Amino acid sequence: MSSERRPPLRSLLFVPGTRTDWLAKAEAAGADAAILDLEDAVPDSGKEEARRLVAEAVAGFSGRMALFVRVNPLDGWAAAGELRAVTHERLAGVVLPKVAGPDDVRLADRLLGWCERERGLPYGHVALVPLLETASALRGAYEVAGAAGRVAYLGAVTAPGGDVARAVGYRWSLDSTLGLRSRVLLDARAAETPNPVAGLWTGIGDLDGLRAFAEQNRALGYEGMMAIHPSHVPVINEVFSPSPEELARYARLVAAVEAAQAGGAGAVTFEGDMVDEAMAATARAVLDRYAPRGDS
């Protein structure tokens, strides 16, 4: 199992592998991560050149964003070569498309392990994000999530008209995909997959629709979303970040519960709600992750 700690990521913005110069735009938009895409965003005739550009971009990147690469499906040596080309200390993760089940994840895990060893990196340095784009993968999300210790950021990416829509047959809406996103989220949590993320919103100019979709995903328990346009990043970041008022309330809740415990009580009425250690533990987890820290 990997011992690497995966940071939470609110926004993961796709960038075409042929346009690595757009990484600066992704960072300027505030994206927590960029996904350099070698699959759907690159025509077959440009795959080799895009692989070179992406490998150079990863190795030379000096920004603060996490960098991921979406490789092509691991159905031949060319895709395995992509893993070898992009594996680098600076690479946060590999996004693996067209996953059919846990065997695909185990294969990618072994290949990445060899690449890491070749680069002098510890096993598990590179996270693996399996895309659940087939009906079999969606049905076996729990098994996919648990197939390797490096799996992270897994979730249901239910874009209109994409691979998942074709595999499942839904007509996209918030309601029609809600059950699927909910079940995959539960599978990811049960498998203890770090930081599950959802996606995608394809209406570039419809920021109100994006916000509603992001808020629904956040309410389900997702911790971030993949995005296809820089204008979506600020909305996603806002939705998946607790407000200062929320953080202040969590701090008051923890203080109230701890004061009650010091007085021998297990539960206390707090701002109209009955709270106890379970609620305090949740509040501490949010504060540990998001509360601002003073300069060290």
C-alpha positions in Angstrom: 0.0 0.0 0.0 1.1 3.5 -0.7 2.1 5.7 2.2 1.9 8.9 0.2 -0.5 11.5 1.6 -2.8 12.9 -1.1 -3.7 16.6 -0.7 -7.3 17.6 -1.2 -8.0 19.1 -4.6 -11.0 21.3 -5.2 -10.5 21.9 -9.0 -8.7 19.8 -11.6 -8.7 21.6 -14.9 -8.1 19.7 -18.2 -5.4 21.1 -20.5 -4.8 19.7 -24.0 -1.5 17.9 -24.2 -0.8 19.9 -27.4 -1.1 23.2 -25.5 1.1 22.9 -22.5 1.6 26.7 -22.7 -1.9 26.9 -21.2 -0.6 25.7 -17.9 0.0 29.4 -17.0 -3.7 30.1 -17.7 -4.8 27.2 -15.5 -2.6 28.5 -12.7 -3.8 32.0 -13.1 -7.4 30.8 -12.9 -6.6 29.3 -9.5 -6.9 25.6 -10.3 -5.6 23.3 -7.6 -4.4 20.9 -10.3 -4.1 20.6 -14.1 -4.7 17.4 -16.1 -2.6 17.4 -19.2 -4.6 15.3 -21.6 -3.0 12.9 -24.0 -6.2 11.0 -24.8 -9.3 12.7 -26.2 -7.8 16.1 -26.6 -5.1 14.9 -29.0 -5.7 13.4 -32.5 -3.9 10.2 -33.3 -1.5 12.0 -35.6 -0.3 14.2 -32.8 0.1 11.6 -30.0 3.8 11.3 -30.2 4.5 15.0 -30.2 2.1 15.6 -27.4 3.8 13.0 -25.3 7.1 14.8 -25.7 5.5 18.2 -24.9 3.8 16.9 -21.8 6.9 15.1 -20.5 8.9 18.3 -20.9 6.2 20.4 -19.3 6.0 18.1 -16.2 9.7 18.0 -15.8 10.1 21.8 -16.2 7.1 23.0 -14.2 7.8 25.3 -11.3 4.3 26.4 -10.3 2.3 25.4 -7.3 -0.4 23.4 -9.1 -0.5 19.7 -8.8 0.1 18.1 -12.3 -1.7 15.1 -13.6 -1.5 13.4 -17.0 -4.4 11.6 -18.6 -2.8 8.9 -20.7 -4.4 6.7 -23.3 -6.0 3.4 -22.4 -3.4 0.7 -21.4 -4.2 -1.6 -24.3 -0.7 -1.5 -26.0 2.9 -0.6 -25.6 2.4 2.9 -26.8 0.3 3.8 -23.7 2.8 2.0 -21.4 5.5 4.2 -23.0 3.4 7.3 -22.1 3.6 6.3 -18.4 7.4 5.9 -18.7 7.7 9.3 -20.4 5.7 11.3 -17.9 6.6 9.7 -14.6 8.6 12.3 -12.7 9.0 13.7 -9.2 6.8 16.6 -10.2 4.0 14.4 -11.4 1.1 14.2 -8.9 -0.9 11.5 -10.6 -2.0 9.6 -13.7 -5.6 9.7 -14.9 -6.4 6.3 -16.5 -9.3 6.3 -19.0 -11.7 3.5 -20.1 -11.2 1.4 -17.0 -13.1 -1.8 -17.2 -12.4 -3.2 -13.7 -9.8 -3.8 -11.0 -7.4 -5.7 -13.3 -6.8 -2.5 -15.3 -5.9 -0.7 -12.1 -3.5 -3.5 -11.0 -1.8 -3.4 -14.4 -1.3 0.4 -14.2 -0.1 0.1 -10.6 2.6 -2.4 -11.6 3.7 -0.3 -14.6 3.8 2.9 -12.5 5.8 1.0 -9.9 8.5 0.1 -12.5 8.5 3.7 -13.8 8.9 5.0 -10.2 11.8 2.6 -9.5 13.5 3.7 -12.8 13.2 7.3 -11.7 14.4 6.7 -8.2 11.0 7.5 -6.7 9.3 5.7 -3.8 6.4 3.3 -4.7 3.1 5.1 -4.7 4.6 8.6 -5.4 2.3 8.9 -8.4 -1.4 8.7 -7.6 -3.7 6.8 -9.9 -7.1 8.2 -10.9 -9.2 5.5 -12.7 -12.0 7.0 -14.8 -15.1 5.0 -14.4 -16.3 5.3 -18.0 -17.7 1.8 -18.6 -20.8 0.2 -17.1 -18.6 -2.6 -15.6 -16.3 -0.1 -13.9 -19.2 1.9 -12.5 -20.8 -1.3 -11.2 -17.5 -2.4 -9.6 -16.4 1.0 -8.3 -15.6 -0.4 -4.9 -13.3 -3.1 -6.3 -11.7 -0.6 -8.7 -11.0 1.8 -5.8 -9.5 -0.9 -3.7 -7.3 -2.5 -6.4 -4.2 -0.4 -5.5 -3.0 1.7 -2.7 -2.2 4.6 -5.0 -5.8 5.1 -6.2 -7.1 8.6 -5.3 -9.5 11.3 -6.5 -11.9 8.6 -7.9 -15.5 9.5 -8.5 -18.3 9.6 -11.0 -17.6 11.9 -14.0 -21.0 12.1 -15.5 -20.7 14.5 -18.4 -23.6 14.9 -20.9 -23.0 12.9 -24.1 -19.6 11.4 -23.1 -18.4 7.9 -22.5 -20.4 7.4 -19.3 -23.6 8.6 -20.9 -23.0 6.2 -23.8 -22.2 3.3 -21.5 -25.2 3.9 -19.2 -27.7 5.4 -21.6 -28.9 8.2 -19.4 -30.3 11.5 -20.6 -28.2 13.9 -18.6 -29.7 16.0 -15.8 -28.9 16.7 -12.2 -31.7 14.2 -11.2 -30.9 11.4 -13.7 -27.2 11.2 -12.6 -27.7 11.8 -8.9 -28.1 8.1 -8.0 -25.0 7.1 -10.0 -22.9 9.8 -8.4 -24.2 9.0 -5.0 -23.4 5.3 -5.3 -19.9 5.8 -6.7 -19.2 8.2 -3.9 -20.3 5.7 -1.3 -18.1 3.0 -2.9 -15.1 5.3 -2.9 -15.6 6.2 0.8 -16.1 2.5 1.7 -12.8 1.7 0.0 -11.1 4.6 1.8 -10.2 6.4 -1.4 -8.7 9.8 -0.6 -10.4 12.9 -1.8 -13.1 11.7 -4.3 -13.9 14.2 -7.1 -16.8 14.4 -9.6 -17.4 16.2 -12.9 -17.9 17.4 -15.6 -19.9 20.5 -16.4 -19.8 21.2 -20.1 -21.8 24.4 -20.4 -19.0 26.9 -20.6 -21.1 30.0 -20.1 -23.6 28.5 -17.7 -22.0 29.4 -14.4 -25.3 29.2 -12.5 -25.8 25.6 -13.7 -22.2 24.8 -12.8 -22.7 26.2 -9.3 -25.9 24.1 -8.8 -24.1 21.0 -10.0 -21.0 21.7 -7.8 -23.2 22.3 -4.8 -25.0 19.1 -5.3 -21.7 17.2 -5.6 -20.4 18.9 -2.4 -23.6 18.0 -0.6 -23.2 14.3 -1.5 -19.7 14.3 -0.1 -17.4 14.9 -3.0 -14.4 17.1 -2.3 -13.7 18.6 -5.7 -14.5 18.5 -9.4 -12.8 18.1 -12.7 -13.3 21.1 -15.1 -12.9 21.8 -18.8 -12.7 25.6 -18.8 -10.7 28.2 -16.7 -13.9 30.2 -16.0 -15.3 27.3 -14.1 -12.4 27.1 -11.6 -13.4 30.1 -9.3 -16.9 28.8 -8.9 -15.7 25.2 -8.1 -13.1 26.5 -5.7 -15.7 28.6 -3.8 -18.2 25.8 -3.6 -15.7 23.3 -2.3 -14.2 25.6 0.3 -15.9 26.3 3.6 -16.6 29.9 4.2 -15.0 31.9 7.1 -18.4 31.9 8.8 -18.6 28.0 8.6 -15.1 27.7 10.0 -15.9 30.1 12.8 -19.0 28.0 13.7 -17.0 24.8 13.6 -14.5 26.3 16.0 -17.3 27.4 18.4 -18.9 24.0 18.2 -15.6 22.3 19.2 -15.1 24.7 22.1 -18.7 24.1 23.3 -18.4 20.3 23.2 -15.0 20.3 24.9 -16.3 22.6 27.6 -19.2 20.3 28.2 -16.9 17.3 28.3 -14.7 19.1 30.9 -17.8 19.5 33.0 -18.7 15.8 32.7 -21.4 16.1 30.0 -21.4 14.2 26.8 -23.7 16.4 24.8 -24.7 20.0 24.8 -27.1 22.4 23.2 -25.2 24.5 20.7 -26.8 27.4 18.8 -30.1 25.5 18.7 -28.7 22.0 17.9 -27.9 19.1 20.1 -24.2 18.2 19.5 -21.7 15.7 20.9 -18.3 14.3 20.2 -19.3 12.9 16.8 -20.1 16.4 15.6 -17.0 17.8 17.2 -14.8 15.2 15.5 -16.3 16.2 12.1 -15.7 19.9 12.9 -12.1 19.2 13.9 -11.5 17.4 10.6 -12.7 20.4 8.6 -10.7 22.8 10.7 -7.5 20.7 10.4 -7.9 20.8 6.6 -9.1 24.3 5.9 -8.5 26.6 8.9 -5.8 29.3 8.2 -2.6 28.8 10.1 -0.3 31.5 11.3 3.2 31.9 10.0 5.6 29.3 11.4 
